[in-house]
């Protein structure tokens, strides 16, 4: 094995002399990881990434149900994992559903099961509509673990004891995972009482080098709360239950929670515990005693969330002259095929922009009609602790409808390109009066150092050790020469781009390069960084990510050069991950990368 394969990717931490064409907006040189020690990736074993910080972090969520905690948790975990931190979510609700039979702890649970039963062509379970062969004599597994609103009554002492026990058991699992090598653990639960939070604080005092941070999600926007309640009727607690009955039970659960709910504040401040309050999905943020590096990363990210309807489009530039020749890097102009793609891309985005505006308007109209009909007949769910207004009036319903109908696609639409000619030329056909076009150096292709402008065959012949090293570990491999980058470097380079994508409230098209598209899609679609470099992203594809409550919804279009137009294809099949055979090629053998689909258009791709 070559000497290079024995070195850690960041063993040589000396500063580089001079600068490369990749230095720019967010960092002075591409070797920015040397100047940001906390983010310095180091490899200690297969799939294990550590940073220079030995401290670990426990993020404890706080808040009433239907206030967006799950939304925040999933986004936060996706972001921290993408940055390279070992992050895991520990959901108390999942464990609670396995704590025992609903009938064992709930005297009124039968009402939910009996009234909520729906018609079924087969013999239903005695507790719900789930078909079962022995349904008349025994309940199904879903009913055995279902808990109605009575289970969450603060006066139900036995149920409260079970809930507290389950929360602490999950917390113990969380600590064991951190001791085994995890870095950031998220305790996903309501944790809505001072007593529960003090129990977690007391338990954590026994641990060393583990910091605690509360993140509370508060929502005063009745529109968001009512929409979240609608989504909750599809949770595992209400499988097989009529939606109207499920909603009524969930609202009763909320009222039980509100009776015992106490917001994070003076009690935690007396103990100098770090906390952050996210109000109305980032419209207002309150941070207290934030001291650690990891905690500051969490707060910074959470400050940039929003729920505005928008789409993040990602595409590679049109075919360049270097693509046609099979060369990597460089700053070549578009080929004739590339210019043809650029023109079709502008026409496609013009059309999709109008289509999405219609989709959003229709969705808002349907949501407004559904929620307003509920608001006029259902008691409110906003607690006084969250400062909600009195619900249920005709004026309130009218305000709700108007606010939703006003939430249309913003007139702004941005097009971001790198500073390389092939992406800027791809964006030339966009009307500057209708699109804000920005050239961002951080979107430049991964810099190949000494290998810039070479084919993979030339790299295998001139730098066989480098070719071998890259094949064995594409994520950590750094190209040789001044300014050479790795995928780990690219992640750090794109960090502020990701935060900006979360902050903006309108749609955006990113015209970029293969390594950049892989890195961006890995974040948006929660793809592990170890799989990121193996994603097949050919020229001529558009990836559209639409943020939704439970993740990003992906659609993919493929350019047909014969029709000079785009056709939508199945997204999962388009987002392929390829694992090439690892072998050192001879000087005359053909390299496994890139494939023909990555360098040229055809009628089939």
C-alpha positions, 0 to 999 in steps of 0.5 A, a space after each residue: 500500500 502506498 505511503 499516502 494511504 497510511 496518512 490521515 487525511 489531515 495529518 499535515 496541518 501546515 498552511 498552504 502557500 499561495 491560493 487557488 482559483 477556489 479560494 473565495 467568498 466564505 473561506 480564504 483558501 480551500 484548506 479552510 478545515 485547517 483554520 476551523 479545528 472543530 470541523 477538522 474531519 479525521 478518520 479513526 475507523 470505518 464510518 466513524 468521524 470525530 472532531 477536535 472537540 471532546 465534548 458531547 451534547 444532549 439536546 432535550 426537546 420541550 414543547 406541547 404536541 403539534 408545535 413542530 418538535 418533530 419537524 425541528 428534530 429531523 431537520 437538526 439531525 439531518 444538518 448535524 449528520 451532514 456536518 460529520 457529527 454522529 447524531 441520533 434521535 431518541 423518540 420517547 413516543 415510540 417507546 411509550 407505545 410499547 409501555 403497556 396496553 391502553 386498557 390497563 391504564 385507561 378507564 376511558 380508552 374504550 370510548 376512543 376504540 368503540 366510537 372510532 371504529 370504521 367499517 371494514 369488509 373483513 371482521 375487524 379487531 375488537 378495538 379498531 378497524 384492523 382486519 384480523 382472523 381472531 378479531 372477536 376474541 383478541 385485540 390487534 397489536 396496534 390497539 394493545 399499544 394505543 393510548 387515548 387522551 386519558 393516558 395523558 391526564 395529569 391526574 392519572 397517577 399511574 399513567 403519569 408514572 409510566 410516562 416519566 419512567 419511559 422518558 428516563 429509560 430513553 434518556 438512559 439509552 441515550 447516555 449509553 449511546 453517547 458513551 459508546 462513541 456518539 456525539 450529539 443525542 436528541 431526546 425527542 419528547 414533550 418534557 413539558 414539566 419542570 419536574 421532568 426536566 429537573 430529573 434529566 438535569 440531575 441524571 446528567 450531573 453524573 456524566 462528564 464531558 456531556 453538555 445539556 441544552 433545552 430546545 423549546 418549540 413554541 407556536 402561537 400561529 393557529 394556522 400552523 397548529 391546526 395543520 399540525 393537528 390534522 397531520 397528527 391524526 395519521 400518527 401510530 396512535 390513531 391507526 384505524 381510527 376515524 379521522 374526526 374521532 382521532 382529532 377530537 381525542 388529540 385535542 383532548 390530549 392537548 388540553 391535558 398537556 396544557 394543564 401541566 405545561 410549564 415553559 422553560 425559564 426561571 427554574 432552568 436559569 437558576 441552574 445555569 442550564 443552556 436553552 433556546 426557545 424557537 417561537 413560530 418556526 424561527 420568527 423569534 428566537 430566545 437563547 440563554 447561556 449558550 456557551 459550547 461550540 456545538 450548542 452555538 451551531 444548533 442555535 445558528 441553524 435553528 434561527 434560519 428556518 421557515 415554512 414558506 412554500 418553495 422549491 430548491 432546484 439543483 442541476 449540473 451545468 450544460 455539457 462543457 468542452 472538457 466534459 466532452 473530452 472526459 477531463 475533470 475540473 478546469 474552466 471550459 465553456 459550454 459545448 453546442 449541446 451544453 448551450 442547447 441544454 441551457 436554453 431548454 433549462 430556462 424555458 423549463 424553469 419558467 414553466 415550472 415556476 407558474 405551475 408551482 404557484 398554482 399548486 401552492 394556491 390550490 393547496 392553501 385553498 383546500 387547507 383553509 377550507 378544511 381548517 376553517 370548518 374545524 375552527 368554527 366547531 372545535 374548541 381551541 388548543 392554544 394554551 395561555 402559556 403560548 399567548 394564543 387568542 380566543 378561538 372559534 369565532 367567525 372573525 377568527 375563521 375569516 382571519 385564518 382563511 385570509 392569512 392562508 390565501 395570502 401565502 402564495 409563492 413570493 415573486 422573487 426567484 433566484 438562480 445561483 451559479 458558481 464562478 466558473 464559465 460553464 455554470 454562468 453560461 448555463 444561466 445566460 438564458 434567464 431573464 434578468 428582470 424576472 430572476 436574481 442571478 448570483 455567482 457564488 464561488 463556494 459553488 465551484 467544483 471540487 478542486 483537483 489540484 495537480 489533477 485539474 484538466 486531466 482525464 481519469 486515464 491520465 491520473 491513473 497513469 501519472 499518479 497511480 497512488 493517488 488514483 488508488 487512494 481516491 478509489 478506496 475512500 472518495 469522501 476523505 481523499 484530498 487531491 494532491 497539490 496546492 488547493 486540492 480538496 476532498 469531499 469533507 472540504 466541500 461539506 465545510 465550504 457549503 455550510 453557509 450555502 445550506 444555511 442560506 437555503 434554509 433561510 430564503 423564503 422563495 424558490 431557487 435554482 442552483 446551477 453547479 457541478 457534480 461534487 457540489 450537487 452530490 453534497 447538496 442532495 446528500 443534505 437535502 435527502 438525508 443521504 449518509 456522507 459515506 454514500 455521497 461520493 458514489 451518487 450517480 448524477 449525470 448531466 441533463 437532470 434536474 432535482 427538485 426538493 420541496 420542503 414539507 413537514 416530514 422531510 423534503 419531497 423530491 421530484 426529478 426531470 430528465 432532459 431529452 435532447 431529441 425533444 429538446 424538453 424535460 420529462 419527469 422520471 421516478 425519483 428513487 430510481 434516478 437517485 442511484 448510488 454506485 459502488 465501483 470495484 476498487 482496484 488499481 488500473 494499469 496505465 492502459 486500462 480504462 478508468 471506471 469513472 466517469 461513465 458516458 452518461 456523466 459526460 454526454 447527452 443521449 436520447 435515453 438519458 
